[in-house]
């Protein structure tokens, strides 16, 4: 009896070890499966698209890299096959480089994010067999972008060598219609000019896509965001807001001038936007709930990646609950520490144009085979409502007043009614150091185009950026 009990105890101990090992192995298996599922649904596409991922490089011997085309089927990147190897060519040089990126010295832009599609061939199995027998490579699939080639060219001409950017979007869908940045690099000569392009002494930012990577104080264009938060916190009473502007506002013992210092008199919210009244927005900003304001900016995209296909910087709204009154005052009219990309600015504008619904901006439309058959169509998430339709309509009316009776008649178009907002952002201590912004959409009541012009060290939003936006809108609607 005693020996049997010891044997039983020994078996129990052995079984216990087996159970523990089995449980651990099961846990490891479940963790592995969970990790694979997470990767499949959240990380696979990003990992496959990374420049350092060489999986698709093995296809070089079998596939000729596919073309990148505009929405109107103009080829903006293709491959020339030579005896010495493939040469990636960009027929328009600098014009589309912010979109395509480059494919030498690593990859960036669409050349990077869409690499796996461009290195995949969807020709028929029979054609692939035939090409293999003939020792010929298969043509890669083509990427069709959202870019309008004609509009892209016009925006480049309008920018006319100024340092800055023009970003254009269809507000109802998020389709990027044009993305121009200046100065720009020639994607054909990146390898030859690499040392110059990356020289630490080169401060032109020529490799930078200013539309998505440039970060600037937004100036008075940010008053639209301040107004949104005021409306969200005061949904019933914001139309009755009144303030009497004397031309200056004193906060924490520091005086802030409003415009030329002569004052705007009594203004409501609409007139404060139309006349870009700093004092009224300081008054509004000092009354706002900062955590709620922070929440609004996050809903608008601050702190998050706005576009998936190309490199982008994160816009920032750094106002905190313990921020001093002077910083809050500056933030309310677009100075302070707030920094925006032009794409972020455009997204806010498009959200107003879209009745308060924020859409996802995108560049990649569809993948087609060499025989022009659709292989894959990119889909976008449903838009998210940020403000009510009534609030968006109120802001639209205020932005119409900016053009018709306010600061920026220069943005007016003979083609339609424009709704817009100017911004002049001081970037250094001197008032002579100004970035110029203008952001707009049109036609104001049935928008089909939204545009943001940003000129680095470009002067004043109304005088310098607004005419460019008006020109682009007129061209798009009348060509």
KAHUQUI-V230154 format. One line per field, one symbol per residue. ss: DSSP state (2 for helix, 1 for strand, 0 for the rest). phi: phi as a letter, one per 20 degrees, with the letter a starting at -180 (. if undefined). psi: psi as a letter, one per 30 degrees, with the letter a starting at -180 (. if undefined). A space follows every 50 residues. Layout:
# KAHUQUI-V230154
ss = ???
phi = ???
psi = ???
This chain:
# KAHUQUI-V230154
ss = 02222222222222222222222222222222222222222222222220 00002222222011000110000011111111001111100000002222 00000000022220222200000022222222200001100111100022 22222222200001111110000011111111000022200002222000 00000000022220010022222222222222200002220011100111 10011110000000111022222200022222222000022222222222 00000000000000010000000022222222000000110222222222 22200011000101111100000111100000011000222222222222 22220000222010010111111111000000011111111100000011 11111000002222222222222222220
phi = .fffffffffffffffffffffffffffffffffffffffeccfffffef gffegefffgfdcegfedcefemefdbbcdecfepfceccgdlfgdgfef mccdlncbmfgefdgfffddddffgffffffffeldeefffdedeefeff fgffffffflnffqbcccbeffdnffebbccbfceeffdfffdgfffdfg eedfmfeeeffddfcbfemfffgffgfgffffecfedgfdfbbdeeobbd clmdedfdmenendmfcefffffgelfgffffgfgfeeefgffgfffffe ofncfeceecfbeefccdfcgeffgffffffgdndmdfccegffffffff fffemndedefbdeebdcffemefebdfddfffdfdcfffffffffffff fgeebdfcffefcfeaeddbbebcdfdbfefeeceddbcbbaggecfcbc ccdcdfleodgffdegffffffffffecf
psi = eeeeeeeeeeeeeeeeeeeeeeeeeeeeeeeeeeeeeeeefffeeeeffk efjgeffffeffkkkllkllfghkkfklkkklfglkkkkjfgcfegefee alglhallafeefgeeefgkkglleeeeeeeeeghklkkllkkklfkjee eeeeeeeeehfkkalkkkljfffgkjekjkkkllljffgeeegeeeegkf fjgfhffkjfeffkklkfaffffeeeeeeeeefifffefgkkkjkfflkk khgkkkljbgfflfakkaeeeeeefhjeeefeeeeffljeeeeeeeeeef fkflkfkfflkllklkjgklegkleeeeeeeeggbbgkkkleeeeeeeee eeegggkkljklekelkllfggkkekkklllklkkelleeeeeeeeeefe eeeegbfhfffkkfflkkklklkjjkglfkffjkkkkkklllkefikfkk kkkjjkhgbkeeeeeeeeeeeeeeeeff.
